[in-house]
Amino acid sequence: MNPEPTPPHSIPTDTPGVEVYPVQTSRRPVPGESQTCPSPQVSDPPGAWIKRLAGCAVRLFAYAMLLLVLLLCLGIGGTFSVYAYYAATLPSPEALSGRTLFVSTKIFDRHGTLLYEVFDPTGGRRTIVPISRISPYLQYATVATEDSTFYSNLGVDPKGIARAFWQNLQGGEIVSGASTITQQVVKNALLSPEVTFERKFQEAVLALEVTRRYSKDDILAMYLNEIYYGNLAYGCEAAAETYFGKDVSQLSLAEASLLAGLPQAPAYYDPYTNLEAVKLRQRDVLRLMVRDGYISQTQADTAHAESLSFRPRRVDMKAPHFVVYVKQELERRYGTEILYRGGWQVITTLDLEYQDRAQRVAREHVTTLQAQGRDVDSAALVALRPDTGEILAMLGSVDYNDDAIDGQVNVTIRDRQPGSSIKPFTYVTGMDPTRMQPPFTPATLFADVRTELPGGAGNPPYVPRNYDDKFHGPMLLRTALGSSYNIPAVQALQRVGVGNMLDTAHRLGITSLNEPARYGLSLTLGGGEVKLLDMAVAYGVFANGGMMAGQPVPPAERVPGHRELNPVSILQITDAQGNVVERFAAPERQQVLDPRLAYLVTSILSDNEARTPAFGPNNIFVLGRPAAVKTGTTDQYRDSWTIGYTPDLVAGVWVGNPDGRPMKGVPGSQGAGVIWRNFMVETLADIPAREFFIPAGLVSAEVCAVSGMRPTADCPRRIEIFLNGTAPTQECTIHQRLAICRVSGELATGLCPPGDVEEKLFEAYGPEFGDWPAQQGIPSPPTTRCHIHDFAPEVLILLPNENETVIAPVTIWGTTQVPLFRDYAVYVGAGDDPPSWFQIAPHQTTPALNQRLAEWDAIGLAPGRYTIRLVVTDQRGNLTEARVHMTLVQPTPTPTATVTPTVTTTPSATPTVIVEPTGTPTPTPTLPPPTPPVPTLPPVTKVPPPPTEGPG
């Protein structure tokens, strides 16, 4: 830094904190010198003298135009006399250069506690310096920005006045002032701050007279020494010292162009709190300087790229971030004149008790995290009343005066990535029947498995991951949102559509996320930037049953499709005379979300069971009263979020490093979540607990806890809430009870032996679950029918026929075809339902097809009713049998010719499948010969079929 120049001796004044120096210009006009066509000055920029000469040609025309406008404003009759009156009352140059009109505006909390006086008791800092000590860069930047025709105009801008007059005429009030630098000097030093046609006339008349009497250097020096640059810095010298710690003469182009942009809105363009906006404003100033020929484009680019070092500041005020927020609001609504000179008293919505609590709990937890080595610098908190939209607390950082953590940056109104705290907007969009058909319900099933999604042109597939790097399989929407699983949320956004989700977010209160082409499916995981205050507003809609409360967004700031109400920060404003300027009597309310959808979100976010899989049953979000909450964590732990609400209070908390540096393992629950809980518990301690309001149009229904469908007898169950008409009607398809063949493991058919058929319960997941069931050891149900028992068993006794009379000995013919054949045996028992059996031939291990099975030597047995039993055993030990009932007779003593018996083609009996514990029947001892005489029967002839073809 260059040595500071020695200032000239000051002139004592009666105003504390104000130093007045004699104005020293590079060229002071001699008395009576004409100011109509001035010659070039030493301090003029290149080309400025040409502008001055050009101004001479239009000066008479300008006077005529101004006169015409003034005539239109006040009427022809009184114009000249009024002009003469105001001109005669023009103060002396000393009064213009040394006068100060400071009347403090005071800002209070809702209970009347003073938060801040906009000007300190001394009226701020000011040091009057001559034009020769003011950096030419600042002079050029100011002229280019505030009044490009300054060196050539007559104190007013005729074109601007005509344009402003037309705009004001259309608006019916002063909506445009077209003030030149000279008019601003007059306005700041000599006139009251109200905005009326008469005041504008006074301003124009006095500006004309000031231009006639004083040099341009005098006027510019007055302006630069009078204008407010923010942070209690009045005049350019105080501004240079406040922001850069140097004399105004030493300002660089970068510094001067930045300062020149501040007076337009000092509270908004505050380098300590809103440097991004200040740099944009600086770029505009540099552009205007290039346009007017003061600098080249290369100089402008270099200056804008220059990194500036600001002098540390410490401001003692209560709730400083909120006070700055309110100052910006006042500045936006009423302009800088009223804010800085009006002497207003502003009652805000802030509750200082809430604010102090937020400050304390945030500092305590950040200190704890720092002691654990978590690399955390700061935290932010904002609290609202959801039913009115009033801001009750606004903490932008843990220490406003700590420049090492950018403490003066208000993180509650800065864009940061919100992590999973944005997921409710995705799910509530899907549950909206006007957006999705059929809509999501809390019982909608998602497949939380590895999922590949298109990554866009030239990009690899997008594969979302859960925070625990696990896949959880079937996931109902309630648990997916409550436990904040990522994969279901991405699948939900894919089905809902990014555009629909953004429409919902904007309608609920998000003012950012305005580049839809930039966002992909990761948007639902926090892939876009939002403001903490906006998120609190949106969650307040859930808390308030879908109703947004607040004050109207100014028409000029409204964006189609975005919220139309802003949160409330001011309850009442009174002017210096005690007149009420503005009073917040009641909020405006708009139903921006179906109250049923708002309750569904609240039901999920307040359901401890739904978040238990991720956070455990005894998590920090259990407050002992109904409370809904959602966390968010960004990649590498750069941001930790928690936003939650009760019917009476919504609070949003952020923890992290303002410079975006990653923390060390601080998720939403462990960072912001702890602060949120502590703040909510203390704040609500004396407020009776209330249940969330349940609107009409909702129904409860029992669902399968796995599939979300109508439960079957095999389903675990739970009660779920639905919009009317959206409860599931289809029975669960996951839990399936199936008949399975034990042999093949496939679906049993009617051909499978009953002993090989068992009923098993399966969980049948669709193809969207991929190989997740197998990885979890969950058997998939078979989809093919048994291939082993693919033909019906044929166990037939072909001969003898059913109820046939036969003569001993008896030849038995039949078929023994069964799947997995092992052996067969033939048995005989007395009677139609024998109590016991005896085997008439050894077991045969070769299946028979229309073949001779056995020979029964029945000679000597008592004639009568007998039953032949054929038993076939398969390799599983299953038995299949066939029976034939017959009447046995013994041959007569007299030999007779043997007649070949006729064999019918109809099987004598239908085979019966028998399941027995043992594979081999117990033989029955040979029956004793009958004792009664056997009557002689006519011979019965049986003819055996040819062995190759079987029975006819």
Secondary structure, 3 states (H helix, E strand, C coil): CCCCCCCCCCECCCCCCEEECCCCCCCCCCCCCCCCCCCCCCCCCCCHHHHHHHHHHHHHHHHHHHHHHHHHHHCHHHHHHHHHHHHHCCCCHHHHHHCCCCCCCEEECCCCCEEEECCCCCCCEEECCCHHHCCHHHHHHHHHHHCCCCCCCCCCCHHHHHHHHHHHHHHCCCCCCCCCHHHHHHHHHHCCCCCCHHHHHHHHHHHHHHHHHCCHHHHHHHHHHHCECCCCEECHHHHHHHHHCCCHHHCCHHHHHHHHCCCCCCCCCCCCCCHHHHHHHHHHHHHHHHHCCCCCHHHHHHHHHCCCCCCCCCCCCCCHHHHHHHHHHHHHHHHHHHHHHCCCEEEECCCHHHHHHHHHHHHHHHHHHHHCCCCCCEEEEEEECCCCCEEEEEECCCCCCCHHHCCCCCHHHCEECCHHHHHHHHHHHHCCCCCCCCCCCCCCEEEECCCCECCCCCCCCECCCCCCCCCCEEEEHHHHHHCCCHHHHHHHHHHHCHHHHHHHHHHHCCCCCCCHHHCCHHHHHCCCCEEHHHHHHHHHHHHCCCEEEEEECCHHHCCCCCCCEECECEEEEECCCCCEEEECCCCEEEECCCHHHHHHHHHHHCCHHHHHHHHCCCCCCCCCCCCEEEEEECHHHCEEEEEEECCCCEEEEEEECCCCCCCCCCCCCCCHHHHHHHHHHHHCCCCCCCCCCCCCCEEEEEEECCCCCECCCCCCEEEEEEECCCCCCCECCCEEEEEEECCCCCECCCCCCHHHEEEEEEECCCHHHCCHHHHCCCCCCCCCECCCCCCCCEEEEEECCCCEEEECCEEEEEEEECCCEEEEEEEEEECCCCCCCEECCCCECCCCCCEEEEEECCCCCCCEEEEEEEEEEECCCCEEEEEEEEEEECCCCCCCCCCCECCCCCCCCCCEEECCCCCCCCCCCCCCCCCCCCCCCCCCCECCCCCCCCCC
